[in-house]
Amino acid sequence: MEFLGLGDNKVRRTYGALWFKIVILLVLCSVEGALSDSNYLIGLGSYDITGPAADVNMMGYANTEQIASGVHFRLRARTFIVAEPQGNRVAFVNLDACMASQLVKLKVVERLKARYGDLYTEKNVAISGIHTHAGPGGYLQYVVYIVTSLGFVRQSFDVLVDGIEKSIIQAHENLGPGSIFVNKGEILDAGVNRSPSAYLNNPASERSKYKYDVDKEMTLLKFVDDQWGPVGSFNWFATHGTSMSRTNSLISGDNKGAAARFMEDWFEETGSRSAYSGEVAADGIPRRVSNLFNDRRDNHHELLELAASFQSPPGKLATRTLSVARRVRGALRQADKPGFVSAFCQSNCGDVSPNVLGAFCTDTGLPCEFNHSTCGGKNELCYGRGPGYPDEFESTRMIGERQLRKAVDLFNKASEQLKGKVDYRHAYIDFSQLEVTLTKQGGGSKVVKTCPAAMGFGFAAGTTDGPGAFDFTQGDDKGNAFWRLVRNVLKTPGKEQVDCQNPKPILLDTGEMKEPYDWAPSILPIQIIRIGQLVILSVPGEFTTMAGRRLRDAVKTVLTSGSNGANVHVVIAGLTNTYSQYITTFEEYQVQRYEGASTLYGPHTLSAYIQEFKKLATALTSGKPVAPGPQPPDLLDKQISLLTPVVMDATPRGVSFGDCSSDVPQNSTFKRGHDMVTVTFWSACPRNDLMTEGTFALVEILHGKDTWVPAYDDDDFCLRFKWSRPSKLSTRSQATIEWRIPQSAAPGVYRIRHFGASKSLVGSIRHFTGSSSAFVVA
């Protein structure tokens, strides 16, 4: 209908513009409503948990010769908190560590209760490990897990407790209205089954339901703050943290830690300003430093002259805060805006290896024997190969990048919003003597029991990710007389235990070994966390692929029996709240490969988990509480440590801490994407100061004529900090810093710096720093 005169164009234009503005406003309001239809409070946090980078055995491979001696990249605790505005809340912490520790969680919860009262307890806090095998050990409380680290390592323990607490505090302080979106997708090339012969022992009818013999699905959460927009993502995907080998000595988050680094850098430099394009550099590492500033000099001669004016100065004293202040990522964040937090969490990874090329014999190059993973009858020569073989760092990058690419894709496309209650259930269960009711095939039921913890002969054989020693083999259901004699020196298992664990031949009867204190856990936590239609099953061990599928299906059946359970996403968070090794299916247990031999509580362990988790799920759906169960022990006061302390550090006469002992050549020019720069400094033991939230190594680029800007630090994949001493008892040591120049680095003048702390004979700590001569990157 035309209600204005044709001649009244000015009025028409005025009304037209007004209606156009109203339409735009309505559209914007509808978009804003879609983006900020928040029904939760959300908060994310992250803190450095990098442990001692010297002298401490690494946790995972149980290789006594794998002693930390530097940093590949730093480890972090990453936390999300989700709360109903006037109701329940949950906190989930993902650690760049091999696994969670019962003792660590007990002490974290004690601190949280002191700070927040009953807001955060063992019931609504979950702490999960990514299962890197390249982090310092000694932080668990049971004997069997700290033998290779020479007992308890207080420094490893303290940095975890401190970092977890601080990441939770940070997430708590960042709480604000926001929304959570969930998305799922497959990654086909980041994991293979390392025990396929055990998997094949599962019923054919069950295996036929699945396309693959490992889970390929990643489940991702996208957190969107009403004020700041996207602030983080957490995902769950099953693959072992064993891209780094059993001979690696550099602290590393392995493939999942790398993926988290890459995604956080991707968002900070790309995602936050380009509608999350998902672009990643050709070398797999997001472009970051080249976008810091635009100060290009194309005259190579001018650059060389400029570099020549900065020769390596003597090492000098510094403050502890200088290392923190020079960190790269701190300068990238807006002071008033939370940093983007991305966590790549572990799932049912028990039989999933990232060494996707398969397992081969090191002597012949031929594939390992199928059933026992041996070469000529010996397991020591059978190793899995990652996609970057023979370069374990390249394999780590590639498996990390494959997870990154899928996570970015899921993040960009996430549209299903989580809505509904926040709730949780938690119970402690004594798995050493639990009665389990099983349904018989022909009808009826029978009652079986779990057993005190024990490890079989196949455990000592290791896996294709890290084979063991001596003459142990996977799939050994007999054992041998010699090792039984050795075992009996420690503890001879009784007939009841032997029968209960059958067909596992017991090598270590850990559940019945109590001197000097408990060798293995008996009381374990199980936990369910629900955020709308997402359900997280917190399990204290490594479920195999099929074991995880059975647990998820059993819980989902309970959850979907109600009226609102049709659209439920169930994920397993592995290695959570404590550690109790592996959980296989009953059929896989019969084969007694490594995973079955490491299933502590006997052949009915999985059935016990399913029974108890179904109870939690039933209580969750009905709104009823559950009995808390028996409290696990706190063994902190009983811990024994045989790791010698740092006595003192020294340098040769006339040399200062931080002096260059091997500098870059004069007038050096290095090529991006091709060359490596190596500098060595006189240093001191990294145990003197962990440089938490700081850095041991730093690459700086010259801005203008005299301003050095941090470019890369030891949180970067391309920079490696290696520490060494000439002998174990020597007071002298050196730090070698290697910078593999990425293609994305900005051309210019650079130098390398080292930060450290020395200890005097009387125990005083003095911080120092040193710099290399400048060089050109072209």
N, C-alpha and C positions, 0 to 999 in steps of 0.2 A: 504494500500500500504506500502510495506516494503522498505524504501529507505536507510537503514543503513546496513552495512555488519554484518553478524552474529557474527563476531569476535570482533566487535567494541562495547563491552559491556559497557565500561566506558563512551563512548559518549552517548550510549543509556540511561544509568542511569542518566547522566547529563541532557539530554533533557527531560527524563521522570520526573525527579524531578522538572525541570523548568515548564513543563506543569501542573504538579500536583499543584505547587504553584500558577500558573495563575488561575487554576480552583477554588482553595480555595479562592483566592482573589476575583474572580468574584462572588462566592457564598456569601462571606462576604459583598461585596458591595451591592449585591441585598438584603440581609437581612437588612443591615444598611439603605438602601433606603426604605424598607418596614416599618422599625421602625421609621425613621426620615423624612418621606415624609410630612414635616410639612408645613402647610399653615396658621398657626396662631401663635401669641405670647401668651403664657400662663403663669400665675403666680398665686400662691396660698399663703394664709397667715392665721394665727390663733393667737388669743389673748384672754387672760383671761377676762371674764366679770362677775365673781362671785360677787354678791352684798352683802349687809349687812347680816351677819349670826346670827343676834340677833334682837329681838324686832319688826321686820317688818313683816307685814302680807304677806302671799304668794299669788301669783296671779294665779287664775284659778277656784278654788272651791267657792270663795266668802264666805269662812268660817272664821268668825271673830276670832275664837279660834286657827286657824292654823298660829301660829307665828314662824318665823324662830328661831332656836336655835342650829345651828351647820351646818356641811357640810357632806353630803354623798359622793359626788365627785364634782369637780369644773365645772363651766360652761364656755363655750368658744364661741367666734365669729369666724366662719370659712369662708373664702372668696376665690372665684376664679375670676380671670379676664381673659377674652379672647378678643384679639384684632387682627384686620387685620393689617399687617405691615404698611400700609399706609392709613388706613381707620378707620372704626368704632370700638368701643370697648364696652364691657359690664362688669359690676361687679355684682356678686351675692353673698350675705352674708347670711349665715345660723346661726341663733342664738340659743343657748341653753337657750331659754326664752319662756314664754308662747305665745307671739305673738309680731309682730312688733308694733311700736308706731309711729304715725304720727309726733309727736313732736320730737322724737329721730331722725327720718329720716331728718326732716327739718334742725336740728342742725348739723347732720353729713354732709349733702350736703353743708351747709354753710362753714364748715371747709375744705371740699374737694375743694370747689371753691377758698377759700383763698390760698390753697396750690398749686392747679394744674390748676387754671383757669376754663375753660369750658370742661376740659377733662372728668370729672365725674359730672353728674348732676342728678336731680330727674328723668330724662328720661331714663338714661342708668344704674342706680344703683337700684338694688332690695335688700330689707332687709326682711328676712323671719324668722318666729319663728317655733320651733319644737313642741310647745304646751305642754311643761312640765308644770305641775301644782305644781311644787316644787321649784319655783324660787321667789325671793323677788319681791313684787309688788310696785305700786306707781310711775311708770314711764310713764303712759299714761296721756293724757291731759284732757280727758273728765270725768266729775264728776262721772258718774255711774260706771266707772272702777277703781276708787280710793277711794270709800267710805270705804271699809273694811280696807284699808291701812292707814286710818286716814288722807287722802289727799295725796298730792304729796310728794314723798320721793326723795330728791335731790341726795342722795348718790346712790340710785338705778339707777336713770336717768344718772348721770355723768359716772358711770362705764360702762354703755352700750355705750354711745356716745364715750367715750375714747377708749374702746375696739374695737368697730366697725371701728373707724377711723384708729387705729393702725393695725388692720388686713388687711384693704384695702391698707394702706401704704406698709405693708410687701409684699402683693401680687403684688403691683405695682413694687416694687424694685426687685422682683423675676422674672419679665417678661423676657421671652426668647423664642426662637423658640421651638415649640412643636406640638404634635398631640393630638387629643381627639377621644376616641372610645366610642361607645354607645352599651349597651346590655340590654336586658329585660328578666325577668323571674318571675315565680309565687312563692309566699309564702302562703301556705294554712293554717297555724296555728298561725298567729300573729294578727288576727282581726276578730271580729264578729259584726253583726249589732245589736246595742243596742235599736233600735226602729223599729223592724220588722213589727209591725202593720202599721206604717206609710209608710214603703217601699211597703207593699202589697197594698196600695191605689193607687200606680202607675198603669197605664194600663197593663193588662195581656199581651197584644201583645208586649209591650215594655220590660217587665220583661223576657219574653221568649227568648229574644236575648242574655241573659246573664246567665252564669252557676251559679253565686253566687250573693248573695244580698249585698256583699261588693266587692270592687276592690282588687284583689289579686296580681296585677302586680307591680313589682319594676322596675324602669328605672334607669340605672346607667351610669354615665360618668367616664371614666378612662383618667386621664391626664398623658401624657408621655412627659417629657422634653427631647429635643435632646441631652443635655449634661448629665443629671442626670438619665435619665430613668423615670420610674413611680414616680410621685410626689404627687398623690392624687386621690381621687374619691369622687364624690357627687352622691347621689341617692335620688329618690322620691318614697315614699311608704305611703299609708294611714293607720294610726292607731293612736288612741289618746295617748297623754302623760299622761295617768292616771293609770299606773301600781302602782305608789305610791299613797296612799290613801289621803283622805281629813284630816286625823289626823296626817299625817307625818309632822315633823317639821325640817327635815334636807334638806338643799339645794341639789338638785339632777337634773340631766338632764333626769331623767326617762329612759324609754327603748331606746329612740333614742340617747340620750346623752351617755348612756352606750355602745350602739353599736358602736358609733363613737370612744369612748375610746378604746374599744376592737380591732377595726380594725386598728387604728393607732399603737397600741402596737404590733399587729400581724405583720404588715409590717415591723416595725423597727427591730424586733428581728427574724422574720422568713421569711417574704416575700422578703426582700431585699437580701437574700443570698441563697434562695432555689427555685428560679423560681416560687415563689408564690404558694407554695404547698397547702395552705389553711388549714394547720394543726392548730387546736385550742385545748387547754388543755381540759382534761376531765371535769373540773369544769366550762368550758365555758370562762375562762379568759386566754388570751394568756400567755405563759410562757415568762417571761421577766427577773426577777431578778436572777433566777438560772443560767442564761447564762452570767452574768456580769463578773464573774471570777471563777476560779477553785481553791478553797482553803479549800477543805474538810478535816475535822478532824473526824476520826471515833472513837476516844477514848472518850467515854462519860465522864469519870472521869476528863480527861484533860480539856474538855469543861467547866465542872462545876467549876473547880478551876480557870479557866480563867475568867469566868463570875463573880465569887465571888470577884475578884479584882476590879470590877467596881460597886461601890455602888452609890446610887442616891446622887448627889451633891446638894448643895443649888442652888436655882434659881439665875440667874445672868443677868445683863444688856447685851444687844446685839445690833447689828446694824440692820437696816431694810433690808439691802442687804444680811444678813446672811440667812434669810428665803428663799430668791430668789436663792442664791448660792447653797443651799442644795437640791433644787428640783431635783427629780430623772431624769425626762425626758431630762432636759437640758444637762446632762452629756452623754446621749446616742447618741446624734446627732453629726455628723461631723460638725466642725465649719464652713466649707465653703459650706456645702450642705444644701439645704432647707429641713426642716422636712416634713414628709409625712402628708398630711391633708386629713381627711376623714369626710364627713358630711352626716348625715342621715336626709334628709329634709322631711317636712310635705307636704301632698297633700290634697285630698278631704276626710278629716277624720271626717266630721260632725257627722255621725251616726255610726262610727266605733270604737269599744271598744277593748282594748287589754286584757280585762278580759274574756278570751275565754271559760271558763268553763260554763258561763251563769250566770244569776242573780237569787239569792235565798233569801228567807226570813230568817233573822237572828234569829227569834224566833222559827220557825218550821223546818227550813232546807229545806222546799219545794220550788219549783220554784215560782217566783213571778207571779202575775196575768198578762196575756199576753198584754192586750190592754193598761193598765194604769201603769204597773210595780208597783203594790201595794201589800201589805200584810195585809189582813183583812181591806182593804180600805185605808190603810196608806202607804205613799211612804217612810217614814223614815226608814223602816226596810228592804227595798229591795236593796241589794248590789250585784254588779258583782264580780265574783271570777276569779282571774288570775290563770295561770297554776301552780304557786307555793303556792297557797292558803294553809294556812292562812298567809304565810310570803310574805309581799309585796316586800321586797328586792329581794327575790328569784324570784318572778314573773317578776320584773323589769329585772333581769339578764336573765331570760329565753326568754322573748320577745325580749330583746336586742340581745341575742345570735342567735335567729332565723333569725332576720334581718341581723346580721353579716354573718352567714353562706351563705345566698343567695348572699349577696354583694360580698363576697370573690369568690364565684363560678362565678358570672357575671364578676367580675374584671379579673379573670384568663382567661376567655374565650372570653372577649370582642375583636371583630375583625372588626366590622363595623366602619369605620373611618368617622368622621364628616368632610364634605367638603362643601364649599359654603360661602355665605355672612354672616357677622355678622351685625345684624340690630335690631332695636327696635322701638316701638311706645308706647307713654304714654299719658294719658289724665286724667284730673280731671273731675268728673261727680257729679252733685248735684242730689243725689238719693232721695231727699225728695219731689221732684215734677217733676219727669221725665216722659215725654210722651213716651209710648211704643206702637208700632204698632204690633198687633197680627193678624195672618191669621186665618180666620174662617174655620170651617170644610167643610162647603158647598161652599167655595169660597169667595172671597172678604176679607176685613180686617176691623178691628176696632181698635180704639185708647183707651188705658187705661192709668192710671197713678200710679206711686208709691206714697208712703205716707211719711210724716214725721215719724221718728223712733218711735217705741213703742214696749213694751215688754208685752207678754200675761201672764195670770195666770199660765200657764203650765211652764213658765220659772222658777218660784219660787219653783216648785216641784223638780228641779234638774234632774239628770239622775241616772241610775243604777251604774255609776262610782262614783257618789257623790250626794246622795239624798239631797233635801232641807229639810225645817222644816215646822212646823205648819200643816195646813190641806190642802195644795196645792197638786194637782195630775196632772200628765201628761195626755194630752188628754182632758183637761177641756176647752170646747168651750162656757161655760156659765158664769163662775166667780161666786162670791157670794156677798151678800149685805154688809157684814161687811168689807171685804177688799176693796170694792168700796168706802166706807166711808173713810177708811185710805188713799186710793189713792187720793181722792178728796182734802184732806188736802194739798197735794203737787201740783196737777194739775188735773183739771177735763177736760177730752178730749171732744172736741166739736163733734157735729153730723157728720160733714164732715169727721173728723178723724176716728170716730167709724165706719162709713160706709166704708171708704177706707180700714181699717184694717180687716174688717169682713172676716171670722168668728172668728177672734182673739178677745177675751174679754180683753180689755186693763187694765193691772195692773199698768204700769208706762208709761206715755206719754212722754218719754225722749226727743223725737225730738222737743217738744214744751216747754221744761223746760230750762230756760236760766239763772237762778239765783243759785249761784253767777256768774256762766258762763255756757257754753253749757254742757248739760248732756250727749249728744251723738253726733256722727259725722253726718253731712249731705253731705259734699263734700268728695268723696272717690277717690283714685287713682286706675286706671286700667292700666295694662302694659303687653306688649308682648315683649319677648326677643327671637331672633332667632340666632342660631349658626349652620349654615349649615342646616341639615335636622332635627335638634332638635328645638322645639318651647316650650318655658316656658310661661305659663299664670300666671301672678302674680295677685292673688286675695286677697282682704283685709278682708277675713273672712273664715268661715268653711263651705264649700260646702258639702252637703250630697253625698252619693255614686251616686245616680241617677242624682242629679243636676250637679255633676261634669261630668258625662258621657255625658249629653246633651250639656254642654258647650264645652267639648273637640270635640265632633262630629260636632257641628256647626262651630267651628273655622277650623277644619280640612277640612270640605267641602269647605270653602272659599279658604284655602291654596292649596288644591289639584285641584281646578278648573283651575289653571295655568298649564303651560307645565312642570314645574319642581317640582311639589308638590306631586308626587305619593308616595314617600317614606319619609313621614313626621312623626316624633315622637312628639306627643303633650303631655306635662305633666302640671299638675296644681301644682303651688306652693302656698299652703294655708297660711293664716295668714301673708300676705306679705304687707309691706309698711305702713299699718295701720290696725286697727281692727274694725270690724262692726258686730261681732257675726256670726249668721248662715244664710245660704242660702239653702232653701229646694225647691223642685218642687212645682208647684201649687197644685198638688194632696196631697202631704205630708202636706202642709200648712193647708189643710182642717181638718186634724186630730188633729192638735194643741198639739202634744207631745212637749217635751222640745225644739227640734230643730225648729219646726214650730213656737212655741211661741216666739222664739228668732230670728226669721227672721224679721228684724227691719222694713223694708220698704214696708211691705204688701205682698199680695199673688202674685204680679207680679214682685217680686224682681229678680227672676232667669231670667225671660224673658227680664228684663232691662239689666242684665249683658250680656246675649246672644246678644242682639241688639247692645250694645256698643262694645263688643269684636269683633263682625263681622265687625264693622266699622274699628277698629284697624287693623284687619287681611287684610281687603281690601286695606287699605292704605299701609300696609307692602308689599303686593304683587305687588301693582302698583307703589311703590316708591314715593308715595305722602305723604306730612306731614298731621298732624291732628291738630285741634285747641287745645290749651293747656287746656282750660276750666277754671273755677273759682278757684282761689287760696284758699286752706284751711286755717283756722285761725291758728295763732301762739299764743297760750294761756299761754306761759311760765310765763309772768309777772303777770298773774291773779291767778296763782296756790296758793292754801292754804295748809299748812301742820300743822297738829295737833300732829305729833309724837314728843315726848319730846326728847331733846338731851341727850347725856351722860354727866352727871354732873362731876362725878369723880369715880375712882376705889380705892379700899382699900383692905388690907389683915388684918388678926388678928395680934395682937402685937407679934413681934418676928418671923413673917413669911414673906418671900419674895415672890414676884411674880415669878412664875416658880417652887416654891417648890412642891415636891410631897406630896399630902395629903393622897393618897392611892397608895402604891407602889406594885410591884410584890412581892410575897413571896420569901424569901431567898432560894437559891439552887433550883430554879424553872426550870422544864423542860416541854416544851409544844410540842404537837404532830402536825405535818403538816396535813392539811386537816381535822382536828378534833377539835382542841382547839381554844379558844379565849383568848387573853391577854388584860387585862383592867388596865389602869393607870389613876389616877386623879391628876390634878395639880391645885394649886391656880392660878387663871387667872384674866383676865380683859375683858371688853366688846369688842367683835370682831368688833364692829362698829368703834372703834378707828383707826383701820387700816385693810382694807380688804385683806391685804397680796396678792395684785394682782401680778400674776406670781410668787407667793411664796407659802407658805404652813403654816397652823396652826399646822399640825401634821406630824410627820416623824418617820419612822422605819429605824434604821440603823443596819448594820451587821458589825461585827468586822473582819477586814482583817489584818492578821498578829497578832502582839501582841498589837498594840496600834492605829491602823488606822480605824476610823469608816467611813463606806461607805453608802451613802443613798440607801435605798432599796425600800421603799414604802412611798408615801406621800398622802396628801388629794386629789390628783387627781386619786387615786386608789380605785377601787370598794370595796376592802377588808378592807379598813381603814375608820373608822368613827370618826369624831370630834363632840362631843356633849358639848354644853355650857349651864350652868344653874346658876341661882342665887336663894337664899333661899326665896326671896320675890321680888316683882316688883320694890320696891324703895330701895332695898339693894345695897350698894356699893361693896359688896363682891360677888365674883363669882368663879366658878370652871369649868375646862375643863376636860372632861372624853374622853379618846382616847381608842377606841376598835379596836383591830387588829384580824380579823378572818384569821388565818394563812392558806394560800392556800396550796394545795398539792404540787404546783410547787415551793414553797419557798426552798431556799438552806438550808441544815442543818448548824448550826453554833451558834455563840453567837450574841445576838441582844440586843438592847435597844430602848426605845421609847422616843421621844423628843417632846416638845411643844414650839411653838413660839407665842408670843402675844405682845400687846402694851397696856400700862396703861395710864390713863389720870389723871393728878393732878387737884386739885381744881382750880388752876390758868389757867388750860387749856393746859399745856405742855404734850407732848406725849413721853413716854419712852418705848423702845422696850426691851423685855426680852426673855429668853429661860430657859427651865428646862429639866432635863433628869431623866428617871427612872433608877433603878438598872438594871444591865445586867441579861439576862436569856438565857437559852439554848433552841433551837428548834431542834428537832430530827425527 
